[in-house]
């Protein structure tokens, strides 16, 4: 039992290091967002945050520049993206 626990701790350490290096990995593996459309109610349900290709472009810009101005519309996932970045940071 001790050996299995040790291997889980090592895997956890490896995953933590990988997520510290890559915000996109952190988002893909660990971030869940609320989807009110799928639930059909005000509360919503938690679904895994699947990054769209243009969200990856936006994430690269967020990572590259200290200050960034975004012109955005609704339903693009930019708010969730920025919130996930803030948690990662």
N, CA, C and O atoms as a GROMACS GRO file, in nm:
protein
  356
    1UNK      N    1   0.082  -0.120   0.000
    1UNK     CA    2   0.000   0.000   0.000
    1UNK      C    3   0.086   0.126   0.000
    1UNK      O    4   0.055   0.224  -0.068
    2UNK      N    5   0.195   0.124   0.076
    2UNK     CA    6   0.285   0.239   0.084
    2UNK      C    7   0.344   0.271  -0.052
    2UNK      O    8   0.355   0.388  -0.091
    3UNK      N    9   0.384   0.165  -0.127
    3UNK     CA   10   0.446   0.186  -0.258
    3UNK      C   11   0.348   0.252  -0.354
    3UNK      O   12   0.385   0.343  -0.429
    4UNK      N   13   0.223   0.207  -0.352
    4UNK     CA   14   0.121   0.265  -0.440
    4UNK      C   15   0.098   0.412  -0.405
    4UNK      O   16   0.085   0.497  -0.494
    5UNK      N   17   0.092   0.442  -0.277
    5UNK     CA   18   0.073   0.580  -0.233
    5UNK      C   19   0.189   0.668  -0.279
    5UNK      O   20   0.168   0.782  -0.322
    6UNK      N   21   0.310   0.617  -0.270
    6UNK     CA   22   0.428   0.691  -0.313
    6UNK      C   23   0.421   0.720  -0.463
    6UNK      O   24   0.452   0.832  -0.506
    7UNK      N   25   0.380   0.621  -0.543
    7UNK     CA   26   0.373   0.642  -0.688
    7UNK      C   27   0.265   0.745  -0.723
    7UNK      O   28   0.283   0.822  -0.818
    8UNK      N   29   0.156   0.748  -0.648
    8UNK     CA   30   0.052   0.848  -0.670
    8UNK      C   31   0.105   0.986  -0.637
    8UNK      O   32   0.078   1.082  -0.708
    9UNK      N   33   0.181   0.997  -0.528
    9UNK     CA   34   0.240   1.126  -0.491
    9UNK      C   35   0.338   1.174  -0.597
    9UNK      O   36   0.343   1.293  -0.628
   10UNK      N   37   0.417   1.083  -0.654
   10UNK     CA   38   0.512   1.119  -0.760
   10UNK      C   39   0.437   1.166  -0.884
   10UNK      O   40   0.474   1.266  -0.945
   11UNK      N   41   0.332   1.094  -0.922
   11UNK     CA   42   0.251   1.136  -1.037
   11UNK      C   43   0.188   1.271  -1.012
   11UNK      O   44   0.181   1.354  -1.103
   12UNK      N   45   0.143   1.295  -0.890
   12UNK     CA   46   0.085   1.425  -0.858
   12UNK      C   47   0.188   1.536  -0.872
   12UNK      O   48   0.158   1.643  -0.925
   13UNK      N   49   0.309   1.511  -0.826
   13UNK     CA   50   0.416   1.610  -0.838
   13UNK      C   51   0.448   1.639  -0.985
   13UNK      O   52   0.468   1.754  -1.023
   14UNK      N   53   0.453   1.535  -1.065
   14UNK     CA   54   0.480   1.552  -1.208
   14UNK      C   55   0.369   1.635  -1.273
   14UNK      O   56   0.398   1.726  -1.351
   15UNK      N   57   0.244   1.604  -1.242
   15UNK     CA   58   0.131   1.679  -1.298
   15UNK      C   59   0.134   1.824  -1.253
   15UNK      O   60   0.106   1.914  -1.333
   16UNK      N   61   0.167   1.848  -1.128
   16UNK     CA   62   0.176   1.986  -1.078
   16UNK      C   63   0.282   2.063  -1.154
   16UNK      O   64   0.259   2.178  -1.193
   17UNK      N   65   0.398   2.002  -1.176
   17UNK     CA   66   0.504   2.070  -1.251
   17UNK      C   67   0.461   2.101  -1.394
   17UNK      O   68   0.486   2.210  -1.444
   18UNK      N   69   0.396   2.004  -1.458
   18UNK     CA   70   0.351   2.025  -1.596
   18UNK      C   71   0.248   2.138  -1.603
   18UNK      O   72   0.251   2.220  -1.695
   19UNK      N   73   0.158   2.142  -1.506
   19UNK     CA   74   0.056   2.246  -1.506
   19UNK      C   75   0.115   2.383  -1.474
   19UNK      O   76   0.067   2.484  -1.524
   20UNK      N   77   0.218   2.386  -1.391
   20UNK     CA   78   0.283   2.514  -1.362
   20UNK      C   79   0.350   2.571  -1.487
   20UNK      O   80   0.358   2.693  -1.504
   21UNK      N   81   0.398   2.483  -1.575
   21UNK     CA   82   0.464   2.527  -1.698
   21UNK      C   83   0.366   2.567  -1.807
   21UNK      O   84   0.398   2.652  -1.890
   22UNK      N   85   0.247   2.507  -1.807
   22UNK     CA   86   0.154   2.528  -1.917
   22UNK      C   87   0.014   2.561  -1.866
   22UNK      O   88  -0.054   2.478  -1.808
   23UNK      N   89  -0.027   2.685  -1.890
   23UNK     CA   90  -0.161   2.727  -1.853
   23UNK      C   91  -0.266   2.649  -1.933
   23UNK      O   92  -0.371   2.612  -1.880
   24UNK      N   93  -0.237   2.623  -2.060
   24UNK     CA   94  -0.331   2.549  -2.145
   24UNK      C   95  -0.352   2.408  -2.090
   24UNK      O   96  -0.465   2.359  -2.089
   25UNK      N   97  -0.247   2.344  -2.044
   25UNK     CA   98  -0.260   2.210  -1.985
   25UNK      C   99  -0.345   2.216  -1.859
   25UNK      O  100  -0.433   2.133  -1.838
   26UNK      N  101  -0.316   2.315  -1.775
   26UNK     CA  102  -0.394   2.331  -1.652
   26UNK      C  103  -0.543   2.345  -1.684
   26UNK      O  104  -0.627   2.281  -1.621
   27UNK      N  105  -0.574   2.428  -1.783
   27UNK     CA  106  -0.714   2.449  -1.820
   27UNK      C  107  -0.775   2.320  -1.873
   27UNK      O  108  -0.885   2.282  -1.832
   28UNK      N  109  -0.706   2.254  -1.965
   28UNK     CA  110  -0.760   2.131  -2.026
   28UNK      C  111  -0.785   2.021  -1.923
   28UNK      O  112  -0.884   1.948  -1.932
   29UNK      N  113  -0.695   2.009  -1.825
   29UNK     CA  114  -0.704   1.897  -1.731
   29UNK      C  115  -0.789   1.926  -1.608
   29UNK      O  116  -0.854   1.835  -1.555
   30UNK      N  117  -0.790   2.051  -1.561
   30UNK     CA  118  -0.845   2.077  -1.429
   30UNK      C  119  -0.956   2.180  -1.420
   30UNK      O  120  -1.018   2.193  -1.315
   31UNK      N  121  -0.984   2.254  -1.526
   31UNK     CA  122  -1.082   2.362  -1.517
   31UNK      C  123  -1.218   2.314  -1.568
   31UNK      O  124  -1.230   2.257  -1.677
   32UNK      N  125  -1.318   2.340  -1.487
   32UNK     CA  126  -1.457   2.313  -1.522
   32UNK      C  127  -1.531   2.447  -1.522
   32UNK      O  128  -1.502   2.535  -1.441
   33UNK      N  129  -1.626   2.460  -1.614
   33UNK     CA  130  -1.704   2.583  -1.623
   33UNK      C  131  -1.852   2.550  -1.608
   33UNK      O  132  -1.893   2.434  -1.620
   34UNK      N  133  -1.930   2.652  -1.583
   34UNK     CA  134  -2.074   2.635  -1.568
   34UNK      C  135  -2.142   2.651  -1.704
   34UNK      O  136  -2.120   2.750  -1.774
   35UNK      N  137  -2.224   2.554  -1.740
   35UNK     CA  138  -2.298   2.561  -1.866
   35UNK      C  139  -2.446   2.565  -1.833
   35UNK      O  140  -2.508   2.462  -1.802
   36UNK      N  141  -2.504   2.684  -1.840
   36UNK     CA  142  -2.645   2.700  -1.807
   36UNK      C  143  -2.735   2.648  -1.919
   36UNK      O  144  -2.849   2.609  -1.892
   37UNK      N  145  -2.686   2.645  -2.042
   37UNK     CA  146  -2.767   2.598  -2.155
   37UNK      C  147  -2.797   2.449  -2.143
   37UNK      O  148  -2.909   2.407  -2.169
   38UNK      N  149  -2.697   2.370  -2.106
   38UNK     CA  150  -2.716   2.225  -2.096
   38UNK      C  151  -2.806   2.186  -1.980
   38UNK      O  152  -2.877   2.086  -1.987
   39UNK      N  153  -2.803   2.263  -1.874
   39UNK     CA  154  -2.883   2.229  -1.757
   39UNK      C  155  -3.029   2.268  -1.774
   39UNK      O  156  -3.118   2.203  -1.718
   40UNK      N  157  -3.054   2.372  -1.851
   40UNK     CA  158  -3.190   2.417  -1.870
   40UNK      C  159  -3.247   2.491  -1.750
   40UNK      O  160  -3.368   2.508  -1.738
   41UNK      N  161  -3.159   2.533  -1.661
   41UNK     CA  162  -3.204   2.608  -1.543
   41UNK      C  163  -3.103   2.718  -1.513
   41UNK      O  164  -3.003   2.732  -1.583
   42UNK      N  165  -3.131   2.795  -1.411
   42UNK     CA  166  -3.040   2.903  -1.373
   42UNK      C  167  -2.911   2.854  -1.309
   42UNK      O  168  -2.809   2.922  -1.316
   43UNK      N  169  -2.915   2.737  -1.247
   43UNK     CA  170  -2.797   2.690  -1.173
   43UNK      C  171  -2.686   2.641  -1.265
   43UNK      O  172  -2.568   2.663  -1.234
   44UNK      N  173  -2.718   2.576  -1.375
   44UNK     CA  174  -2.616   2.526  -1.467
   44UNK      C  175  -2.551   2.399  -1.416
   44UNK      O  176  -2.574   2.356  -1.304
   45UNK      N  177  -2.467   2.341  -1.501
   45UNK     CA  178  -2.392   2.223  -1.463
   45UNK      C  179  -2.245   2.247  -1.494
   45UNK      O  180  -2.212   2.329  -1.579
   46UNK      N  181  -2.159   2.176  -1.425
   46UNK     CA  182  -2.016   2.191  -1.446
   46UNK      C  183  -1.972   2.098  -1.560
   46UNK      O  184  -1.997   1.977  -1.557
   47UNK      N  185  -1.905   2.157  -1.659
   47UNK     CA  186  -1.850   2.078  -1.769
   47UNK      C  187  -1.702   2.115  -1.784
   47UNK      O  188  -1.659   2.224  -1.745
   48UNK      N  189  -1.626   2.024  -1.840
   48UNK     CA  190  -1.484   2.050  -1.861
   48UNK      C  191  -1.467   2.162  -1.963
   48UNK      O  192  -1.538   2.168  -2.064
   49UNK      N  193  -1.372   2.251  -1.936
   49UNK     CA  194  -1.345   2.364  -2.025
   49UNK      C  195  -1.263   2.312  -2.142
   49UNK      O  196  -1.144   2.282  -2.128
   50UNK      N  197  -1.326   2.303  -2.259
   50UNK     CA  198  -1.258   2.261  -2.381
   50UNK      C  199  -1.218   2.387  -2.457
   50UNK      O  200  -1.303   2.465  -2.500
   51UNK      N  201  -1.088   2.406  -2.473
   51UNK     CA  202  -1.038   2.526  -2.540
   51UNK      C  203  -1.060   2.518  -2.691
   51UNK      O  204  -1.025   2.419  -2.754
   52UNK      N  205  -1.116   2.623  -2.746
   52UNK     CA  206  -1.130   2.635  -2.891
   52UNK      C  207  -0.999   2.691  -2.947
   52UNK      O  208  -0.923   2.754  -2.873
   53UNK      N  209  -0.970   2.670  -3.076
   53UNK     CA  210  -0.845   2.719  -3.134
   53UNK      C  211  -0.822   2.870  -3.113
   53UNK      O  212  -0.710   2.911  -3.082
   54UNK      N  213  -0.925   2.952  -3.129
   54UNK     CA  214  -0.905   3.096  -3.110
   54UNK      C  215  -0.889   3.134  -2.964
   54UNK      O  216  -0.831   3.238  -2.933
   55UNK      N  217  -0.940   3.051  -2.874
   55UNK     CA  218  -0.915   3.074  -2.732
   55UNK      C  219  -0.767   3.050  -2.700
   55UNK      O  220  -0.710   3.117  -2.614
   56UNK      N  221  -0.707   2.954  -2.768
   56UNK     CA  222  -0.563   2.930  -2.751
   56UNK      C  223  -0.482   3.050  -2.800
   56UNK      O  224  -0.380   3.085  -2.740
   57UNK      N  225  -0.527   3.112  -2.907
   57UNK     CA  226  -0.461   3.233  -2.958
   57UNK      C  227  -0.474   3.345  -2.854
   57UNK      O  228  -0.378   3.416  -2.824
   58UNK      N  229  -0.593   3.360  -2.800
   58UNK     CA  230  -0.615   3.463  -2.697
   58UNK      C  231  -0.532   3.434  -2.573
   58UNK      O  232  -0.476   3.526  -2.513
   59UNK      N  233  -0.522   3.308  -2.535
   59UNK     CA  234  -0.441   3.270  -2.419
   59UNK      C  235  -0.294   3.302  -2.442
   59UNK      O  236  -0.226   3.351  -2.352
   60UNK      N  237  -0.246   3.277  -2.562
   60UNK     CA  238  -0.106   3.311  -2.595
   60UNK      C  239  -0.082   3.461  -2.580
   60UNK      O  240   0.022   3.503  -2.532
   61UNK      N  241  -0.180   3.542  -2.622
   61UNK     CA  242  -0.167   3.687  -2.608
   61UNK      C  243  -0.169   3.728  -2.461
   61UNK      O  244  -0.093   3.815  -2.419
   62UNK      N  245  -0.256   3.665  -2.383
   62UNK     CA  246  -0.263   3.693  -2.239
   62UNK      C  247  -0.129   3.660  -2.172
   62UNK      O  248  -0.082   3.734  -2.086
   63UNK      N  249  -0.070   3.549  -2.212
   63UNK     CA  250   0.058   3.506  -2.153
   63UNK      C  251   0.174   3.596  -2.198
   63UNK      O  252   0.270   3.615  -2.124
   64UNK      N  253   0.164   3.649  -2.318
   64UNK     CA  254   0.274   3.727  -2.375
   64UNK      C  255   0.279   3.872  -2.329
   64UNK      O  256   0.386   3.930  -2.319
   65UNK      N  257   0.163   3.930  -2.302
   65UNK     CA  258   0.157   4.072  -2.271
   65UNK      C  259   0.103   4.097  -2.131
   65UNK      O  260   0.005   4.035  -2.088
   66UNK      N  261   0.168   4.188  -2.061
   66UNK     CA  262   0.126   4.221  -1.924
   66UNK      C  263  -0.008   4.292  -1.924
   66UNK      O  264  -0.095   4.262  -1.842
   67UNK      N  265  -0.026   4.385  -2.016
   67UNK     CA  266  -0.152   4.457  -2.030
   67UNK      C  267  -0.212   4.425  -2.167
   67UNK      O  268  -0.141   4.425  -2.268
   68UNK      N  269  -0.340   4.399  -2.169
   68UNK     CA  270  -0.404   4.358  -2.294
   68UNK      C  271  -0.546   4.413  -2.297
   68UNK      O  272  -0.619   4.406  -2.198
   69UNK      N  273  -0.584   4.468  -2.410
   69UNK     CA  274  -0.721   4.516  -2.429
   69UNK      C  275  -0.788   4.423  -2.528
   69UNK      O  276  -0.739   4.403  -2.639
   70UNK      N  277  -0.902   4.366  -2.487
   70UNK     CA  278  -0.976   4.274  -2.573
   70UNK      C  279  -1.112   4.332  -2.607
   70UNK      O  280  -1.184   4.379  -2.518
   71UNK      N  281  -1.147   4.330  -2.732
   71UNK     CA  282  -1.282   4.363  -2.773
   71UNK      C  283  -1.352   4.229  -2.788
   71UNK      O  284  -1.314   4.147  -2.872
   72UNK      N  285  -1.454   4.207  -2.707
   72UNK     CA  286  -1.516   4.075  -2.708
   72UNK      C  287  -1.666   4.084  -2.718
   72UNK      O  288  -1.727   4.186  -2.685
   73UNK      N  289  -1.724   3.976  -2.762
   73UNK     CA  290  -1.870   3.962  -2.765
   73UNK      C  291  -1.909   3.856  -2.661
   73UNK      O  292  -1.823   3.794  -2.598
   74UNK      N  293  -2.036   3.838  -2.645
   74UNK     CA  294  -2.083   3.735  -2.552
   74UNK      C  295  -2.065   3.596  -2.614
   74UNK      O  296  -2.054   3.581  -2.736
   75UNK      N  297  -2.061   3.498  -2.528
   75UNK     CA  298  -2.058   3.357  -2.570
   75UNK      C  299  -1.929   3.315  -2.641
   75UNK      O  300  -1.931   3.221  -2.720
   76UNK      N  301  -1.819   3.384  -2.615
   76UNK     CA  302  -1.691   3.345  -2.675
   76UNK      C  303  -1.602   3.270  -2.577
   76UNK      O  304  -1.499   3.214  -2.615
   77UNK      N  305  -1.642   3.268  -2.451
   77UNK     CA  306  -1.563   3.199  -2.350
   77UNK      C  307  -1.443   3.277  -2.300
   77UNK      O  308  -1.356   3.222  -2.232
   78UNK      N  309  -1.437   3.405  -2.333
   78UNK     CA  310  -1.321   3.487  -2.293
   78UNK      C  311  -1.321   3.510  -2.142
   78UNK      O  312  -1.215   3.507  -2.080
   79UNK      N  313  -1.437   3.532  -2.084
   79UNK     CA  314  -1.443   3.553  -1.939
   79UNK      C  315  -1.394   3.429  -1.865
   79UNK      O  316  -1.314   3.439  -1.772
   80UNK      N  317  -1.443   3.312  -1.906
   80UNK     CA  318  -1.397   3.188  -1.843
   80UNK      C  319  -1.248   3.169  -1.865
   80UNK      O  320  -1.178   3.122  -1.774
   81UNK      N  321  -1.198   3.203  -1.982
   81UNK     CA  322  -1.056   3.190  -2.013
   81UNK      C  323  -0.972   3.278  -1.920
   81UNK      O  324  -0.872   3.232  -1.864
   82UNK      N  325  -1.011   3.402  -1.904
   82UNK     CA  326  -0.937   3.494  -1.818
   82UNK      C  327  -0.945   3.451  -1.672
   82UNK      O  328  -0.847   3.461  -1.598
   83UNK      N  329  -1.061   3.402  -1.630
   83UNK     CA  330  -1.074   3.352  -1.493
   83UNK      C  331  -0.985   3.230  -1.470
   83UNK      O  332  -0.922   3.218  -1.365
   84UNK      N  333  -0.980   3.140  -1.567
   84UNK     CA  334  -0.893   3.022  -1.554
   84UNK      C  335  -0.746   3.063  -1.549
   84UNK      O  336  -0.668   3.006  -1.473
   85UNK      N  337  -0.709   3.162  -1.631
   85UNK     CA  338  -0.573   3.214  -1.627
   85UNK      C  339  -0.540   3.272  -1.490
   85UNK      O  340  -0.431   3.249  -1.437
   86UNK      N  341  -0.635   3.347  -1.432
   86UNK     CA  342  -0.613   3.408  -1.300
   86UNK      C  343  -0.592   3.301  -1.193
   86UNK      O  344  -0.508   3.318  -1.104
   87UNK      N  345  -0.666   3.192  -1.202
   87UNK     CA  346  -0.648   3.082  -1.106
   87UNK      C  347  -0.511   3.018  -1.127
   87UNK      O  348  -0.442   2.988  -1.030
   88UNK      N  349  -0.472   2.998  -1.252
   88UNK     CA  350  -0.342   2.937  -1.283
   88UNK      C  351  -0.227   3.023  -1.236
   88UNK      O  352  -0.128   2.974  -1.183
   89UNK      N  353  -0.242   3.153  -1.257
   89UNK     CA  354  -0.136   3.250  -1.225
   89UNK      C  355  -0.107   3.250  -1.077
   89UNK      O  356  -0.021   3.325  -1.031
   0.00000   0.00000   0.00000
